[in-house]
Amino acid sequence: MTLHQLLPLGAFILNVILVTLALVRDGGSRLNRVFAYCVGSMAIWNFGAFLLRRAPDDKAAWVAEIIIHAAVALVPAFYYHFVLIFLEATRERRRSLALAYGAAVVFSVLNLTQSPLFMTGVKQTYWGWAPTTGPLYLVYLIYLHACMGGGPWLLIRAQRRTDSSFRRNRSRLIVLATFVTFAGGVIDILRFVVARALPAVEHFHPLGIPANMIFAVLLGISIVRFRLFDVSAAVKKAAVHSVAGGVVMAAIIAVVETLEDVAGWGQLECLAIAVMLGMAVAIARNQLGHPLERLFLSRRHGCRDALIALSRQMSTMLDFTRVVETLVSDLVRGIPVTHCALLIIDHDQRSFDVQHEAASLELRPARSLSADGAVVEWLRGEEGVLVKEEARLDPRLARHFEAAEAELDEIDAAVIVPLKIERKLVGVLLLGEKLSGEIFDADELALLAVVGSQAAVALDNARLYEELSASNVRLGEASRHKTRFLAGMSHELRTPLNSITGFSKLLLNRVDGDLTPLQATYVQSIHSSGTHLLELVNTVLDVSRIEAGKVELHRDAIDVVPLVEECLESTRALAEGKHLRLDSDLAPNLPAADADRTKLKQVLLTLLSNAVKFTAAGRVLVRVRAEAGALHVMVADTGSGIAAVDLPRLFEPFTRIEKTARETDGTGLGLMLSKRFVELHGGRIWAESREGQGSTFHFTLPAVRQHAEGLVTV
């Protein structure tokens, strides 16, 4: 038995599986039932084709052709009905639907009665038996192409009127499926026609059965899978790789033929060269394939990049208002979407009320959600995001929202993202459609769920931080207990965090194999977030040690000139993208500082990073001068400056100036630690500033005197 004979049997088995899946998934759906009729007819068609290709004589072939056409007559009508149900247009188009079913009945009767008007018999061809057609067979072909062409035409027209990218994407999938089977059928018909003039064309393998297999699979995906891949992106990706592959193959063939003709190489040598070129191309494709995809699918990658960047950003914010505004505005601008709204739980009112909203075009005010409604109930009990259109198609969701369709319709959003902390719903994020018209694919929806979880934690942390800051004055005694608690917890946290940063670094270094670009991005995000959290934990440990009086200084004679240059170099990365100059003014013949180098470097980096953060353009200067037995270090900037009323609070723990706190990240511990470190050295630290005119931070450290007999500390 040949592959040509087995192919329709494989198509038959595939059709039966698809029918079973559709009916098991949602047998009560009209769309699924009509799909089952359509693909079931195709199963009979393919089984008949299997019998035809194995027929030993013309009688058996004639019976097989009758079986085939008994199904073929019904497929166009079932397909057209499927499209009308999908578009919810069966009433509007009932006359054309009745005409399609009427034609199906007529051709079925002509076929089953073996009327010579439809088919007169069979004939032998290169690929086996084929029908000898009667005068009405052409009418049948017109009916078939009218149904198979009318469906996509209606789908394309409807796409222009719908606001739902989800429905547009499903329409594209059905159109693509129809185009594939339509193209396969047209090619087979042309093969018969052209073969009369060019007999060699007859040797071209029939494409009807493979095309029908693809058609059935794509139609099945459109109703069985509710979270679809983006059809436009898939077509673009296939086109990119097909064109690139064609160019590469043409180049390899040209090289091999040139070597055969010019150099006189034999087949084995040319084959070896072709294999080596193929390997080189495979390696190059691995390196260049993803940039090509990014070039043609930049909007989709831009969406993912924006979500990943926002995910990272959420983990560093402590200002509640800034978290809210950043979350909403970055989603609107970064993806971008038509609109976005953040709703926060109001326990007194038993509702989720609008906290902030933004729009790309016209703002459409969002409504509150009842805390007892079906939408909130689903978000509380299920994991992941809720795609509004899926609620109408997924039987599990449809059952949940059966009595709450009006509530769901009132929500002006394409995607509803829950903000949960330990399964407790604290907020809801409403996202509109993408401005690009694309759908949110499965990866993006998963990323949105991650962003929602991190936003929930960030909002909770920011609220807690604000509450702690407001009560800071009354927390004298509690602060000591807090310090002991934080010290213990920090020690417990450092072990798993070190594992996270260590193993993620191994993954980034490709120790156990290569990563895809998307995996590398995720791992980089894990590593960056873990490193940032580890730094925060270490900062808390430093605070705990200082308050417990357990900080030890490892003092030495430190040359401040190379240390200042080192700190300036480390800070330059923060100044990238700003019109900002980093300078130093170091007096000649400076004495060494009697200091702990690690602590001194931490103080300098804190002051420099703060100066860069709060200076959009201008200059940051480090000046060092020798005074009586001491070194005087100044870090000056031309930034926004600090109000006089805020200067006395700068070095207090967990203190951040309200004006600047919303613009930058931080914990409010850096300056407090710097003050403690300087004072432990026997120096002092202070700040001078005028609002709008920049700031200057000063600190002093003891110097080391040089005597003939050696170094003596002053």
N, C-alpha and C positions, 0 to 999 in steps of 0.2 A: 504494500500500500504506500503510495507516494504522499509527500507533503501536500501537494495540490488536492489530493482526495481527503486528507485528514483535516485540512483547514476549516471547511464548513462544519465538521463534527465538533471541533474546538469552539467555533462560534456558537453552535447550538448549546453546548454545555455552559458557555459564558452567559448566553441569553437566559437560560433557565435559572442560573444563580442570581442574575440581576432581578428577575421577576420575583424570586423568593425573597431577596433582600428588601425590595420595595414594599411587598405585602406584609412582611414581618415588621418592618419599621413603622408603617402606618397604613394598615389595610383599610381604614375608614376614610382615608383621603381620596377624593375623586381624582386628583392629579396622579396619585400613585396607582390607582386602579386602571386608569386609561393608559398610563405608562406600561403597566403589566400587559394590557391587551396588545399594545403596539409591539413591545419587545417579545411577547409570546408569539405573535404572528411572525416576527423575524426568526424566532426559534424554529417554527415549522418551515419557513423559507430555507433556513440553513440546513435543516435535516433533509429536506427535499434535494438541496444541492449536493449533499453528501451521497444520497442515493443515485442522483444523476451521474455524478463523476465515477461511480462504481458500476453503472448500468452495463450489463453484458451485451444487450441488443437494443434495437429501436423500440420494442414494446415496453421494456422496463424503463427506458429513457422517457417515453411518452407519459407513463404513469408518474414518474418523478417530476416532470414538467408541470403536470396538473396539480400535484401537491405544492410545488413551489408557487405557482400562480394563484392557488387558493389563498395563500398567505399574502403574496405580493399585492393582490387587489385590495386588501384591507389596510395595509401599513400606511399609505398616504392619508386615509381618512382618520385613522387613530392618531397619527402624528399631528394633523391639523387640529383635532379635538384637544390634544395635549397642550398645544400652544394656546388655544383659546381659554382653556381652564387656567393656565398659568397667568394669562393677561386679565382674567376675570371678565371675559368678553363673550361668553357663550350666548347670552341673551341677545346682545347687540349683533352678533354674527350668526344667528341661528339659521338663516336662510342658506348662507354659503356652507354651513356645517351640514345641513340637511342635503344639499346638493352633493357634497363630498361623499356622504354615506350612501346616497342614492347611486352614485357612480360606482362605488365599491360593490354594491349589491348587483348591479347590472353586469359588471365584469366578472364577478364571482359566478353568476349564473351561466354566462357565456363560456367560462372556463370549465365549470363542472359538467356542462352538457356537451363539452367537446365541440363547440360550434366552430366551423371553419372560418367564421368571420373574425375570430380571435386568434386561434392557432390552427395550423393545418397539419402539423406533425413535428418531427425533429430531424436534424441533420448532423453529420459528423464534422467536427472542426479539429484544429490542431490540439486544443485543450480538452476535447471530449464532445459530448452531445450539446446541441444548442437548439432553441425553438425555431420552427419555420412559422413566421408570423402571417396573420390574416390582415384584411383591410382595417379592422377596428383596433388593431394593436397600436397603431399610431395615435388613435384617440386616447387609448389607455396611457400612453406615454405623456400626452398633454395633461391628462388628469393628474398623473403622478407628479409632474414638474410644477403644476399649478399649486398643488397642496404643499409640496416640499419647498417651493419658492415663496408661496404666499405667507407661510408661517414666519420665516425670518424677516420678510418685509414688514409684517405687523409688529414683530419684536423690536426692530430697529426704529420704527415710528414711535412705539411706546417708550423707548429709552429716552427720547427727547423730552417727554412730558413728565417723567418720574423724577422726584427729588432723591430717591433712595439709591445710593451707589450699590447697595447689596442686591437690589432687584435688577439694576442695570448689569451687574456682573453675572448674575444667573442667566439673564437674557443673552449676554455675549457667549456664555458657555453653550447654550442651546443653538445659537446661530453658528458657532464654530463647529459643533457636532453635525449640523445640517450641511454646512459647507463641505466638510470632509466626505460625507456619504454621497452628496450631490456630485462632487468632483470625481469620486470613484466611479459612479454610474455613468457620467458623461464621458470619461476616458474610455470605459468599456464599450460604450455605444460607438464612439469615434473609431475605436480599434476595429470594430466590425465594418464600418463604412470605408475607412481608409484601406483596409486589407484587400478590398477589391482591386485597388490600383497598385498597392504596395504589399504583396503577400508577406514580406518579412515582418510587417507590423503585427501579424497574427501571433508571432512568437512572444510578443510582450505579455507578461503575466497578468491575468485578470485582477483588477483591484477592487471589484465590487464587494466580495466577502470581507477582506481586511478593513475596507472603509466602513462597512456596516458594523463591524466589531467595535471600531473606535466610536462610531455614532451611538451605539447602545451604551457603551461605557460612560461617555460624556453626558448623555441624557440621564443615566442612572446617578452619576455624581451630582447633577443639578438638583435631584430631589432627595437623595439618601444622605448626602453630606450637607450640613447646614452652615459649616464654617469653611467656605470655599477658598481655594487659591485665587489670586487675581488673574483673570484670563488675559487681560491686556499685557500684564507683566510677563506672563508665561509665553505669550506669542512673541513679544519683543525678545525675550531671552532665547527662545528657539531660533528666531531669525538671526540674532547676533552670532550664535554658535554655528548655525548652518552656513552662513556667509563666510565666517572665519575658517570653518572646516573645509569648505569648497575651495577657497583661495589657497589654503595650505596644501590640500591634495593636488591641486593643479600645479603648484610650484614643485612639489616632490616629483610628480610625473614628468614635468619639463626637465628637471635636473637629471633624472634617470635616463630619459630618452636622449638627452644631449651626451651623456657619458657613453651610451651605447653607440651613437652615431659618430661622435667626434673622437673619443678616446678608444673606441673599439673594445670596450669592456664586455665581458660575458654576463650571462644572466645571474650567476651567483654573486659576482662582484657588485652588480647593480642592486641586487636584492639586499646585500649587506649595507650598501650606502642608503637605500630607502629605509631600512630598519633603524639605522643610526639617526637619520634625519627625523624619522617619526618619533624617536625617543627624545631628541632635542626639542621638537615641537611640543611634545607632551609636557616637558619640564617648563618650557616657555609659557605654555598655556596656563599651567598651574600658577605661574607668577603674574601673568598678564590678563588671564581670563576674568578675574574679579574686577580689576580696574575697568575692563571693557564693559562689564555688566553695570558697574557704578556709573559709567558715562551715559549709558542708555537708560538706566533705571535710577537716575539721580534723585528724583522726587521721593521714591520709596526708601532709598537709603538715607535721604535727608530726614525723613520721618523717624526712622529708627535711631539715627544719630541724635536727633533732638530729644527723643524719649530717654536714651541712655544718658545724655548730658544732664537732663532734668533729674533723673534717678540719682546721679552722683550729687547734684546740687542739694537735693532734699536732705541728705545726710549731714550737711554742714550748717544748717540754719537754725537759729534759736529765737528769732523774732517772729511772733505769731502773724502779724500783719504782712510782713515780708513773705513768709511762707505761702500765705493765701494768695497774695498778688502775683508772686512768681509762678506758682503752680498754674493759675488760670491763664495769665498772659503768655507764658512760655509755650503752653499747649496751643493756644490760638495762633501765635506767630511761628512756632517751630515746626508744626506738622505740615501746613497750617490747616485749621478747620474754620467752618463758618462762624461758630460761636462756642462758648464754653461757660459753664456755671458751676460754682462750688456751693453745696448745701451742707450745713452743719446742724447736728442734732440740738434741738431745744427740748430738754426733758420736761420743762413746765408745760409747754404747749403741745407735747406729744407729736412733734413734727420736725421735719428737716427743712430749715429756712435758708434762703439765699444769703450767702456771706459775701460773695463777690462774683461778678460775671463780666465777660468781655466778648467782643465780636470782631470779625475781620471786616464786615461790611456794615450791616444795620443791626443794632442790638435788639434782640427779641427777649424781653424780660421773662425770666424763668419763674415757675410757680413752686410753691412749697410742696413737699411730699408728706403725706400722713405717715406717722410712725407705725400705724396699724394697717397700712394698705398692703395690697398684694405685691407691689414692686419691692417695697422695703422688706417684706417677709421673705421674698425670694433671695434678695441680696444678703439677708442675715443667714439664711440656711445653706446657701450654695457657695462654692468657690468660683473665682474668676469673674469676668465681666458679663454684662447682659447686653447682647446685640438685639435691638428692638425688633428688627425684621425677623430674627430667628424665632421670636415668641409666637409668630403666626404659622411657622412651618414645622418646628420641632414638636412632635407629639407630647413629649414630656413637659415642655414649656407651655404648649397650647392648653393642656389640661389645667395647669396651675393658673393661667390667666383667662380661663374660659369665662369666668364671671366678672372679670375685671378689665375687659377690653377697653372700656371707656377711660379708665384710669391710665392705661398704657398709652392710649392715643393722645391724651392731653400732655404727655411729656414730650417736649420739643427737643429730641436728641436722637442720634443714631446709635450711640454707645453709652451705657450707664455703668460707671465704674464705682464699686464699693470701696470705701476707706475704712479698713478694719484694723483693730488691735486685739490680737488674741481672740478672734471670732466675735469681737464686740464692734458693731457698726457705729462709727462716730461721724461719718460724713458720706456724701454721695457726690460724684463728679459727673456732670452731664456734658457730653461732647456731641457737637453737630457733625455734619458730613465734611469730608475732606474737600478743600477747594479744588483739588486736582480732579475730583470725580472718581478717584480710585476707592476701593474698599479697604477696610482695616483687615489685613490678613491675620492668620493664626499667630505668627510671631509677634506682630504689633499688638494684638490683643493681649498676649501673654506679657509683653513689656508694659502695657497699660496697667495690668493687674499689679505688676511689681511697683510701678510708680504710685499707684493708689495705696499700696501697703506702706511704702516709705513716706508718702505724704501724711498718712494717718499717724505714723510714729513722729514725724517732724512736727505736726500740729500739736500732738500731745506733749512732746518735749518742750515746744515753745510756750505752750500754756502753763506748763509746770514751772518753766524758767521764769516767766513773768510773775507767777504767784510767789515764787521764792524770792525774787528780786524785791517785790513789794513788801515782803515781811522781813527783809534782811536785818532791819534795825533790831527786831525783837528776837533774833536768833543767836544771841551770844552763847548761851549754854548749849542750845541745840546744835550749834556749829561744831562744838567739840565732839559731840556724839556723831554728827554727820561725818566729821573728818575721820574718825576711827572706822566708821562703817565704809566710807569711800576707800580708805586704805585697804581694808580687807577685801572689798569687792574688786578693787583694781588689781590686786595680786591674783585673784581668781580669774579675772578676765584676760590677763596678759598671756597665760598659757595657750588657750584656744586661739587668741588673736595672732600670736606668733606662728602657730600652725597654719592659720589661714593665709597670712602674708607669705610664709615660707613656701608652702605647697603651691600657691598661686604663682609665685615667682618661678618655681620649677616648670609649671605649665607654660608660662610666658617664654621661658628659655627653651621650649620644645624639647625637654629632656626625654619625654616618653613619646615623641611623635609630633607631627605638625597639627596645627589648629586651623579651622576655617576662619576667615576674617571676622565673622560674627561671633564665633566662640572666643577668638582672641580679644574682641572688644568686651565681651562679658567678663572674661577672666581679668582683663586690665581693670575693669570697674570694681571687681571683687578685691583685687590687690590694692587699688587706690583707696577704696573705702576702708579696708582693713588697716592699711598703714595710717590713714587719718585717725581712725578710732584708737589705734595703739598709741599715737601721739597724744591724744586727749587723755587716755588712761595714764600715760607716763606723767603728763602735766598734773593730773589729780594726785598722783603719787608724790610728786615733788611738793605740792601744797601740803599734803598730809605729813611728809617728813619735816618740812619747815615748822609747821604748827606743833609737831611733837618734839622739836628741838633735836632731830636726829640727822641733820644734814652735815656731812663732813666735807671740808674744803681741802683739796689737794693743791696747796699753794706752791708756786714756783716762780722763777723770774721769767716773765713772758714778754717777748718783743711784740709790741702792739702793731707795728707797721705791717708785717705780713698778715697778721690776724685781721686787721681792718680790710686789707685788699681781698683776702679770702672771703670775708663776709659780704663785701660789695659784689664780688663775682657770683656768689650764691644767690644774691638778691636780684641780679639782672634779669633772670627768667620771669620774675613777677612784673617787671617793667616793660616786657614785650608788648608791643601794640600801643604804648603810650608815648607821647612826646615828652619824655622824661630823661634827664641827664643825671647820672650818679657820679659824684665827685668826692675826692678826699683832699684834705688840707692838713698835712702832717708836719709838725715842726721838726727841724733837723735835730739830730743828736738826742732823741727822746730817751729817757731812762726806761728800763724795763719795769713792767707792772708786777707787783707782788700779788699774784692772783691765781685762782683756779681757772685754767684755760677753758675748760668745757663750759663753766658757768659764765665766764666773761663773753665767750662766743655766743651763748644763748641770749645774753642781755643785748649784745650788739645786733643780732639777727632779729630779735623782737622789735627793737626801735626802728631798724631799717625797713622791715616788712610793713610795719604800721605807717611809716612815712610814705612808702610807695603806694599802699592801699588808698590813702586819703589824699593823694596828689595826682590829679588827672594829667597835668602838664607842668613843665618847669624844671625844678632842680631839687635833688636831695644831696646834702653835703654832710660828710663826716669830718669833723675838725678835732685834732688832739693837740693839747698844749701841756707843757710841764709847769707845775706850780710848786710852791714850797712843800717838798716831800710828797707830792701827789701828782697824779695824771688827771687832767680835766678833759673829758670826752663830751663832744656835742654832736647831736644828730639833728640837722635843721632841714625843713622842707618848705615848699611854697604852696602847700595845699590849702584845704578849706579852713584850717584853724579851729580853735576850741574856744567856746564862750567862757568868760571869766568865772561864771557861776559853776561851771563844770570842772574847772581845774583842780579844786581840792579833792574831788572824788575819783580822779584818774587812777590812783594806785590802790583803790579798794578792790577786794575780790568780787568777781562776778559783776563788775560794773562796766557798762558800755554806754557811751553817749547816745542819746535818743536820735539826734540828727544823723549820725553816721551809722548807727547800728543796722538800719534798714538797707544800707548800701553795701555793706561788707559782712563777711562771715567772721566768727570768732567766739571765744568763750568768756572773755573778760578776765582771764587769768594771767595773760602775758605780762602786763605792766606790774601786777602785784608780785609775780615771781621775780621780775627784774629788780623791784625795790628790795625784796628780801635778800636776794643774792648780793646786791651792792652793799646793803647794810651789814651782812655777814662778813664782808671784807673790811668793814670799818669805814666805808665811804657813804655818800649820800646821793640821792637822785631827786631831780625836780624838773618841772616843765614851765616854759614861758610860751604864751601864745596870744594872738589877737584874732578874733573871728574874721575869716576871709583873707588873712595875711600870713598864713602858715604857722608852723609850730617849731619850737626848738626844745629838745630834751637834753638835759645835762646829767652827767654822773661823774663822781670822782672815785679814784682808787689809790691806795698807797703805792708809792714808787719804791724802787730799789736803788740805794746809793752805791756807787763804785768807790772802794778804798783800795789802797795799795795792798793791804793784807787780804782782800777778798770782798765778797758781796755782803752788804749789811742792809737789812730791812729798815725802812723809816716808817 
